[in-house]
Every structure is written in C-alpha cells, then in structure tokens.
Amino acid sequence: MADKLDSILKKHVAQGNDTANKVLGASLIVTNENGISLSPPFFVVNHESNGSFVLEVLYFGSAGRTKLALDAPKFATDSFSWVASLTKLITCVCVLQIVERGLIGLDDDVRPLVPELASAQILKGFGEENGGAPILVDNTTPITLRNLLTHTIGQGYDVGDPDLMRWSQYTGRTVNTTSSTREGWNTPLKFEPGKGWYYGTAIDWAGLALEVLTGTTLGEYMQQHIFDPLCMDDTTFHPLRPEIHEKVKDRQVSVVYRGEDGTLAEGPLITPLEPPVESGGSGIFTTAADYFKFLQAMLLEIKGKGMLLKKESVDEMFRPQLDAKQQEDQAKLLVGTGWAPEFDELSASEMNWGLAGAINLVDLVTGRKKGSMMWAGVVNPHWFIDPTTGIAAVLVISILPFGDSVSGKLWRELETAIYGDLIPSIGSGKD
C-alpha cells in the first residue's frame, strides 16, 4: 500500500547530518494505463483524437531534501534534476516517429548523415612494440539506425572504458563523452557493427541523425512532438535559459557523491549546464511529475490508444532485438555491476534489449513481469514499463557514482513493494 512505499523512501533518505549509506532525497511515481488514482495530483494531457486523458497516479511520494544543507527544500515530485540516460527513451520515441514518417528506415545506413560514423575505425588493440600506439582499422560495415537504438554499433562511453581512455590519452584528446560535443562522443568502435553489444553514445548519434533529417534541433523536435503535447513544462536540455531557470531555481536538485566511508558530499555536475550539442543519450533535466506523464503516454501507446507512435512501432520497440552473442555481452555489463540491480539474478538468455531499453525475458523476483522494459541514468534514476501488468514507474534521485549500491537497494525494495503491496491492494479494492 502507499504507506509501505512512503516508509521505504523515508528509511533510505538521510536524517540530519547523518548521510552514511543513505540517499539525500528521492521521488517515486507509479502510474498505470487506466488512470486509477489513490490520491492527487492529477494531470490533464490534451489528446488530439480522443479528447482529454486525465493522468492519475497509483502512487506519488518523496522523501529527503534537494541539497546537503539541513534547511534545503524538501525533495518533491516537482524537484528539478538532471536524469541523464532517462533521456534515451524519449529520444528513441522521437526517432521512431521519423521512421513512421518515412524519413529513414530502421535498417538504413546512417553513415551518410553522420560524418563521424562514416569515418569510424575499429580499435583492435595497442602496438606495444610501437610505443603503445592504437591499432585501428577502417570500418566497412554499414551502421544502421537499428544498430544505434540497440547499442550494437560497437561504440562505448570512454570515461568507463580503459581501452578508450588509453586511446584518448595517446591521441592527446582533451574532451570525453560527458562534454556534450560531437568530438567527445567520437571514439573508435570496439567491434564491427552488429557483432556485439556495448553501451555508449549510440543514441547521441541517433539524435543528430534526426536533426539532419528534420532540419530542427533535437530539443526543438522534442518540444513540438513530446513536451508540448504532454504538458511536460519542466523538461529541457537547457536549465539555464531564463524561461526555465526562473521556474525551477528553487526546486533544483544538487548532485551528491558517495565517499569511501559511505557519506555524501555535494559535487559538480559531470555534464555542461549549457550543452554545446543537445545529447539524445543523456541531456535531459526534468522532474518525476513530468517524466511520469511520458511513461503514462507510453502505456497508452502499448494499448494502441496513444498519440506518439503507431501500435506496430511500439510493438517493435518492445521486441527483443539481440542475438545470443549480444545477449552475452549485455549480461557481462549488467549483471552484478549495479547497472540494473533487478537483473542480478538473471542469466544472459533471460535478458535482452528492445529499441529503447533492457528487457527481462522472465518474471523478476521483485514481481515485474517478463517482457517489461527498463533503464537507469548515471546519477541513478530509474524507470520501468510493464506491459503485462499495465504499470510504469519512475524514481528520481541524484547521486554518483553510477551503480550506487544504496540507490540500487532502494529501487529493488520499492519495486518489490509496488508488486507485493500496492498492486494487490488495488486489485482487491483495498485502500
């Protein structure tokens, strides 16, 4: 029940100055496809063909504070935070929209649209007899839009990859993938496109391909086709722009870092507040209240009642896309690393990737049903969409490093309570 989720949130947030093994603040919203509500607030979203949907929630709650100072504002569902890779789901929906418009096909080669991908090379190792020079070979394999959406391009995040960092150091490169620049995203491939799975900057390139095909920036496209239709008024790539900053300045969430002793300290954001290029992979700032509107819209899309995508596009989004080799690669990155703590009990054959997130192919011990999709961000926010049960949830927190074990434990406990207490209570008609 709602009280159980409230208690879990409160248990995991810092009380006073004691931040050891706690999170500073968190917000959780759980929604479903039917608009059942246990309590307000309610959100109305204009829908072109079906009048208005009243977006109501199964649960909304928050605990903790937005900054380390004891007198900081309380964390709330409208607290404004960088959510990093929660951006990817929105970008993927935008890209599928332009596929539906016939501007590109999922299996079309994107190299003519993105010069960096056209000239990409594959890193084969380092020549120790030649001063450790990188061994690079030209890539002759097409890079398709599907490769980008499924992370089978072979390109990773350099900041988490020793080989790419070694290559970067050797070449004298001074930017990295957190710089929100084309140069920062432009690294060698780890393997021939399609021959494996590796998480990285692929969705950033998909966003840039969209810009070429539509003649707009990614942010402009999202504003017109996602944010405005769904009344996501607190979602942006540009938190410093006056029209946004004035609204959210008193609701901004600080990034905190966990030290070796488990305590928290405030630190810098690892991405520019005014990005040189809008990152389709990790650039969005938003609130739980705004992101929930998008998840609610996706639940309607699954039922063919939405306004963002055709039913067949949504079906393809949730269809497992990886072969056995790619599944093995995915498992090596996800299982036991904190990336997806709810997947820790799964084998490689029990997980996959759709066109927008990781898919569990079996029911999870938390209760989430097979065929669900999820992902997380580097500052540890999470979302999932469960088509079988017809629910979705978003957790907004802001803590580094990624894979924080305290955040992962919080997420698992919340999800277990959602399926063990909240959903059954609704089904039985209990409050």
C-alpha positions, -999 to 999 in steps of 0.1 A, spaced: 0 0 0 10 36 -3 21 37 34 47 9 26 63 29 -2 63 60 20 82 41 47 107 27 23 115 62 9 119 76 44 140 48 56 166 53 29 170 91 30 194 110 52 182 123 85 200 154 96 238 154 91 240 116 91 242 107 54 262 74 57 247 48 34 217 70 27 204 89 -3 198 126 1 164 127 -15 141 107 -38 108 109 -56 87 79 -69 57 79 -91 38 48 -102 11 50 -129 -10 27 -150 -29 25 -182 -63 30 -167 -58 62 -148 -68 46 -114 -59 70 -86 -53 66 -50 -47 103 -44 -39 136 -62 -23 154 -80 -40 148 -114 -26 159 -147 -46 166 -178 -30 160 -212 -45 173 -244 -51 144 -269 -59 153 -305 -81 124 -314 -97 113 -281 -104 145 -262 -85 146 -229 -70 119 -208 -68 126 -171 -35 112 -160 -38 99 -125 -13 80 -104 -12 48 -84 14 63 -61 34 95 -58 57 103 -30 90 118 -20 114 120 10 145 138 19 159 171 7 173 186 -25 207 198 -11 231 189 16 222 219 38 197 210 65 174 239 56 173 229 19 139 225 3 122 191 7 125 167 -22 92 166 -41 78 152 -73 84 186 -89 121 187 -78 141 195 -109 170 172 -117 194 160 -144 182 125 -153 210 116 -177 202 84 -196 165 86 -189 167 108 -219 173 78 -242 137 66 -240 123 99 -252 149 102 -280 141 67 -292 104 76 -294 113 107 -315 135 86 -338 107 61 -343 84 89 -352 106 100 -381 108 63 -392 70 63 -393 71 95 -414 93 77 -439 124 99 -434 146 69 -426 142 31 -421 154 12 -391 178 -8 -413 191 22 -433 227 31 -431 231 63 -411 267 69 -421 258 94 -449 240 115 -422 268 114 -396 303 121 -408 319 108 -376 303 74 -382 313 74 -418 349 77 -408 348 55 -377 375 30 -372 377 -2 -351 401 -3 -322 419 -37 -324 444 -32 -296 477 -14 -290 511 -20 -305 534 -24 -276 564 -26 -299 554 7 -313 551 28 -281 516 15 -274 501 31 -305 465 22 -310 458 -4 -338 429 10 -358 413 -5 -389 387 11 -411 351 0 -407 334 -10 -439 302 -24 -424 270 -3 -426 258 13 -393 221 12 -393 196 31 -372 187 -2 -355 224 -6 -345 222 28 -328 189 21 -310 201 -13 -298 237 -3 -289 251 -28 -313 272 -2 -331 303 -11 -310 309 24 -295 311 29 -258 314 56 -232 351 64 -230 350 75 -193 342 39 -183 364 21 -207 402 16 -201 409 9 -238 391 41 -250 407 61 -222 441 48 -233 434 57 -269 422 91 -258 454 97 -238 476 85 -267 460 109 -292 461 139 -268 423 142 -268 411 167 -242 373 160 -243 353 129 -234 317 117 -237 305 138 -209 314 170 -228 282 171 -248 302 176 -280 304 157 -312 342 154 -306 335 140 -272 312 113 -285 335 104 -314 356 74 -303 367 42 -321 344 12 -323 352 -18 -301 340 -42 -327 324 -44 -361 289 -30 -360 263 -57 -353 289 -82 -339 283 -75 -302 266 -52 -277 282 -23 -259 266 6 -241 276 40 -252 270 71 -273 248 54 -300 216 73 -291 235 106 -293 243 99 -329 206 89 -335 196 123 -322 220 140 -346 206 120 -375 172 132 -365 184 167 -367 197 163 -402 165 147 -414 141 171 -398 161 204 -401 155 211 -364 175 206 -332 166 176 -311 153 199 -284 131 218 -308 117 185 -321 110 171 -286 94 204 -276 69 202 -306 63 165 -306 67 154 -270 69 181 -243 41 204 -256 16 177 -263 22 160 -230 24 193 -210 59 185 -198 66 221 -189 96 214 -167 116 193 -191 145 207 -211 181 204 -224 188 240 -212 182 246 -175 200 280 -176 176 295 -201 157 323 -183 122 309 -191 132 276 -174 156 288 -148 131 313 -132 106 285 -128 129 258 -114 157 277 -95 141 270 -61 134 233 -70 169 223 -83 184 191 -70 222 191 -63 243 162 -73 259 144 -44 288 120 -44 292 90 -21 326 88 -4 345 57 6 330 59 41 295 59 27 288 96 34 276 121 9 291 154 -3 279 178 -29 299 180 -61 299 193 -97 276 181 -124 295 160 -149 278 175 -179 276 211 -190 245 231 -178 245 247 -213 254 219 -236 273 226 -269 252 199 -285 219 185 -272 226 150 -261 199 125 -270 216 100 -248 219 119 -215 209 156 -218 175 160 -202 167 178 -170 132 171 -157 110 162 -127 93 130 -116 60 146 -123 69 154 -159 86 121 -167 56 102 -153 35 119 -180 57 104 -207 55 70 -191 17 72 -189 17 81 -226 38 51 -233 13 28 -215 -14 42 -238 8 36 -268 12 -1 -259 -26 -4 -260 -28 15 -293 -46 44 -277 -18 69 -278 -7 98 -299 30 94 -301 35 62 -322 17 37 -342 10 4 -324 34 -15 -347 62 8 -338 56 3 -301 55 -35 -306 89 -33 -324 102 -12 -295 94 -39 -270 105 -68 -292 138 -84 -281 165 -73 -307 197 -91 -296 212 -124 -308 229 -148 -284 263 -132 -286 249 -98 -280 229 -111 -250 262 -125 -235 278 -91 -239 248 -74 -223 249 -97 -193 286 -90 -187 278 -53 -184 246 -55 -164 247 -85 -140 263 -77 -107 276 -43 -117 248 -21 -102 236 -10 -137 203 -29 -134 202 -44 -99 169 -61 -105 187 -82 -133 213 -96 -110 196 -130 -107 192 -134 -145 213 -153 -170 223 -139 -204 195 -158 -221 169 -142 -197 176 -106 -207 176 -87 -240 173 -52 -254 144 -36 -273 147 -4 -292 148 18 -261 158 -2 -230 167 -35 -213 140 -63 -214 136 -91 -189 125 -123 -206 114 -139 -174 95 -126 -144 117 -109 -118 119 -117 -81 106 -82 -75 74 -91 -93 80 -73 -126 66 -94 -154 85 -107 -184 85 -85 -214 90 -53 -193 115 -26 -203 137 -5 -180 167 17 -178 186 40 -155 208 71 -156 243 78 -144 230 97 -113 209 66 -105 173 75 -115 153 45 -129 122 38 -149 103 7 -159 73 -1 -181 55 -34 -176 30 -40 -205 16 -72 -188 5 -55 -156 0 -22 -173 20 -1 -149 51 21 -151 73 38 -125 100 64 -123 124 70 -94 143 103 -95 174 107 -74 207 124 -80 238 106 -67 272 95 -80 289 72 -88 266 52 -111 256 18 -97 254 32 -62 245 2 -40 223 22 -17 203 35 -46 200 0 -61 187 -14 -28 162 14 -26 150 7 -61 146 -30 -55 127 -25 -23 104 0 -39 97 -23 -68 91 -53 -46 66 -32 -26 49 -20 -57 42 -55 -68 37 -71 -34 16 -44 -17 4 -16 -40 -8 -36 -70 -26 -63 -50 -43 -38 -28 -57 -21 -60 -69 -54 -74 -87 -63 -42 -103 -29 -39 -85 -21 -6 -71 13 1 
